[in-house]
Amino acid sequence: MKTFLFLGNIGAGEIVIIALVVLLLFGGKKIPELMKGLGKGVKSFKDGMNEIEKDINGGDAESK
């Protein structure tokens, strides 16, 4: 079975190389801003999922 790109065999060396490339591309000052934006996006996604779950569960209770 084929793995998608190299994601099945990623190790510590590859992670270090990727981190160095990201550091070179964005610089040390931009990385915290990128992570902050990523964190906000994940939080927003989780909030949306919880809201949808509440709507689904609330809709089932109202129909009974």
DRENPA-3360 file (N, C-alpha, C; in nm, 2 decimals, always signed):
BEGIN
1 = MKTFLFLG = +0.08/-0.12/+0.00/+0.00/+0.00/+0.00/+0.09/+0.12/+0.00 ~ +0.06/+0.22/-0.09/+0.14/+0.34/-0.10/+0.10/+0.43/+0.01 ~ +0.20/+0.50/+0.07/+0.18/+0.61/+0.16/+0.17/+0.74/+0.09 ~ +0.10/+0.83/+0.14/+0.08/+0.97/+0.08/+0.21/+1.04/+0.11 ~ +0.28/+1.08/+0.00/+0.41/+1.14/+0.01/+0.51/+1.06/+0.10 ~ +0.56/+1.13/+0.21/+0.65/+1.06/+0.30/+0.60/+1.06/+0.44 ~ +0.47/+1.09/+0.46/+0.41/+1.11/+0.59/+0.41/+0.98/+0.67 ~ +0.42/+0.87/+0.61/+0.42/+0.75/+0.69/+0.55/+0.72/+0.75;
9 = NIGAGEIV = +0.66/+0.77/+0.70/+0.80/+0.74/+0.75/+0.87/+0.87/+0.80 ~ +0.80/+0.96/+0.86/+0.86/+1.08/+0.90/+0.93/+1.06/+1.04 ~ +1.05/+1.10/+1.05/+1.12/+1.08/+1.18/+1.17/+1.22/+1.23 ~ +1.25/+1.21/+1.34/+1.30/+1.32/+1.40/+1.39/+1.41/+1.31 ~ +1.47/+1.34/+1.23/+1.56/+1.42/+1.14/+1.48/+1.50/+1.04 ~ +1.37/+1.44/+0.98/+1.29/+1.52/+0.89/+1.22/+1.63/+0.96 ~ +1.18/+1.61/+1.08/+1.11/+1.72/+1.15/+1.20/+1.84/+1.18 ~ +1.33/+1.81/+1.21/+1.43/+1.91/+1.23/+1.45/+1.99/+1.10;
17 = IIALVVLL = +1.47/+1.92/+0.99/+1.49/+1.98/+0.86/+1.37/+2.07/+0.83 ~ +1.25/+2.02/+0.84/+1.13/+2.10/+0.81/+1.13/+2.23/+0.90 ~ +1.16/+2.21/+1.03/+1.16/+2.33/+1.12/+1.27/+2.43/+1.08 ~ +1.38/+2.39/+1.04/+1.49/+2.48/+0.99/+1.44/+2.55/+0.86 ~ +1.38/+2.48/+0.77/+1.33/+2.55/+0.65/+1.23/+2.65/+0.68 ~ +1.13/+2.62/+0.77/+1.03/+2.71/+0.81/+1.09/+2.84/+0.87 ~ +1.19/+2.81/+0.96/+1.26/+2.92/+1.03/+1.33/+3.01/+0.92 ~ +1.39/+2.95/+0.82/+1.46/+3.03/+0.72/+1.36/+3.11/+0.63;
25 = LFGGKKIP = +1.25/+3.05/+0.60/+1.15/+3.11/+0.52/+1.08/+3.23/+0.59 ~ +1.04/+3.21/+0.71/+0.95/+3.31/+0.78/+1.03/+3.40/+0.88 ~ +1.14/+3.35/+0.92/+1.21/+3.43/+1.02/+1.16/+3.40/+1.16 ~ +1.24/+3.44/+1.26/+1.20/+3.41/+1.40/+1.09/+3.50/+1.45 ~ +1.07/+3.61/+1.39/+0.96/+3.70/+1.45/+0.83/+3.67/+1.39 ~ +0.82/+3.61/+1.28/+0.69/+3.57/+1.22/+0.63/+3.44/+1.27 ~ +0.71/+3.35/+1.32/+0.67/+3.22/+1.36/+0.57/+3.23/+1.48 ~ +0.59/+3.31/+1.58/+0.49/+3.32/+1.69/+0.35/+3.37/+1.64;
33 = ELMKGLGK = +0.36/+3.47/+1.54/+0.23/+3.52/+1.48/+0.16/+3.41/+1.41 ~ +0.24/+3.33/+1.33/+0.18/+3.22/+1.26/+0.11/+3.12/+1.35 ~ +0.18/+3.08/+1.46/+0.13/+2.99/+1.56/+0.00/+3.04/+1.63 ~ +0.01/+3.17/+1.66/-0.11/+3.23/+1.72/-0.23/+3.23/+1.63 ~ -0.21/+3.25/+1.50/-0.32/+3.24/+1.40/-0.37/+3.10/+1.39 ~ -0.28/+3.01/+1.39/-0.31/+2.87/+1.38/-0.39/+2.82/+1.50 ~ -0.35/+2.87/+1.62/-0.43/+2.84/+1.74/-0.57/+2.89/+1.74 ~ -0.58/+3.02/+1.69/-0.71/+3.08/+1.68/-0.80/+3.00/+1.59;
41 = GVKSFKDG = -0.74/+2.95/+1.48/-0.82/+2.88/+1.38/-0.87/+2.74/+1.43 ~ -0.78/+2.68/+1.51/-0.82/+2.55/+1.57/-0.93/+2.57/+1.67 ~ -0.92/+2.68/+1.75/-1.02/+2.71/+1.86/-1.15/+2.74/+1.79 ~ -1.15/+2.81/+1.68/-1.27/+2.85/+1.61/-1.34/+2.72/+1.55 ~ -1.25/+2.63/+1.50/-1.31/+2.51/+1.44/-1.37/+2.42/+1.55 ~ -1.30/+2.41/+1.67/-1.36/+2.33/+1.78/-1.49/+2.39/+1.83 ~ -1.50/+2.53/+1.84/-1.62/+2.59/+1.88/-1.73/+2.57/+1.78 ~ -1.70/+2.57/+1.66/-1.80/+2.54/+1.55/-1.85/+2.40/+1.56;
49 = MNEIEKDI = -1.76/+2.31/+1.58/-1.80/+2.17/+1.59/-1.89/+2.15/+1.72 ~ -1.85/+2.21/+1.83/-1.93/+2.20/+1.95/-2.07/+2.26/+1.93 ~ -2.08/+2.37/+1.86/-2.21/+2.43/+1.83/-2.30/+2.35/+1.74 ~ -2.24/+2.29/+1.64/-2.31/+2.20/+1.56/-2.36/+2.08/+1.63 ~ -2.28/+2.02/+1.72/-2.32/+1.91/+1.80/-2.43/+1.94/+1.89 ~ -2.43/+2.06/+1.95/-2.54/+2.11/+2.04/-2.67/+2.12/+1.96 ~ -2.65/+2.18/+1.84/-2.77/+2.19/+1.75/-2.83/+2.06/+1.72 ~ -2.75/+1.96/+1.69/-2.80/+1.83/+1.65/-2.86/+1.76/+1.77;
57 = NGGDAESK = -2.80/+1.77/+1.88/-2.85/+1.70/+2.00/-2.98/+1.78/+2.05 ~ -2.98/+1.91/+2.04/-3.09/+1.99/+2.08/-3.21/+1.97/+1.99 ~ -3.18/+1.95/+1.86/-3.29/+1.92/+1.76/-3.36/+1.79/+1.79 ~ -3.28/+1.69/+1.83/-3.33/+1.56/+1.86/-3.42/+1.56/+1.98 ~ -3.38/+1.64/+2.08/-3.46/+1.65/+2.20/-3.59/+1.73/+2.18 ~ -3.59/+1.82/+2.09/-3.71/+1.90/+2.06/-3.81/+1.82/+1.98 ~ -3.77/+1.73/+1.90/-3.86/+1.66/+1.81/-3.93/+1.55/+1.89 ~ -3.88/+1.51/+2.01/-3.95/+1.40/+2.09/-4.06/+1.45/+2.16;
% end
